[in-house]
Every structure is written in structure tokens, then in C-alpha cells.
Amino acid sequence: MPQPVRRVDIPKPDGGLRTLGIPTVLDRLIQQALHQVLQPMFEPDFSEGSYGFRPGRNAHQAV
């Protein structure tokens, strides 16, 4: 089971607050390990025109 995310409030220039969630190191390590295993399996299924969160692609290439 994942541990609770630590919430930190960051002040915004306009005076409001932005909440930032910080996962534990162990949870982040597990997320990264799963990503490295699953990403190559699912990458071939994506459309060639898809650029969001894909390795070697960015917003400038999408335009």
C-alpha cells in the first residue's frame, strides 16, 4: 500500500497558496521501476501522432 503523500503549501505571487504533493522515496522508487518495465511494452501501441509524456518527444515537435 502506498504511504500518504506529504502536502506542502507554496505561496503564489498573487497571495494564494499552491499545494504540492511529495511522495515518499520508496513509493517513487516503485513507480519508476514499474514505469521502466511497462513503458517499453505499451509504447508500440501509441499513435505516431501522440506526443504527450513519450520518450524522445516534446511539445515543440507536436506543433
N, C-alpha and C positions, 0 to 999 in steps of 0.2 A: 504494500500500500504506500502511495506517495505521502511524504510528510507535508504539513501545511506550508504554504508559501509565505515568506516574510514580506509584509507590506511596509513600504516606506513612502511617506508623502514628500514630494519635491515641490517647492514653491515655484509658481509660474510668474512670468514678468507682469501679468495683469493683476496679480494679487491672489489668484486662486491656487489650488493645490492639484497636483497630478499624482495619482497613486501608482507606484512602481512595485511589481511583484517579483521577488527574488527567490528562485527555487533553491533547495538545499544542494550541496555539491554532489551527494550520492544520487539524487534524482536527476540532476543534469547529466551526470556520467552515464546513467542508464538510458536517458533519452538519446544521447549522442551515439551510444553503442547500437541501439535499435535503428537509429537513422542510417548508420553506416552499413548495416546488414540489409535493411528494407529498401533503401533508395535505389540501389542497382537493380533490384527485382522489379520495381514499378516504373522506373524511368522509361523503358521502351514503350510503355502503354500511353504515355502522354503525347498529345498532338505536337507536331513540329512548330505550330504557331503559338504554343504555350510558353510563356517566359517567366511566370511567377514562381519564385523560390526554386529555380532549377539551376544546377551547377553549370557554370560557364555562360550563363545568360543574365542579362540585366535590362533595366527599363529603357536604356538608350538604344539597345538593339531592337526592342519591341516597337519603337517609334519608327 
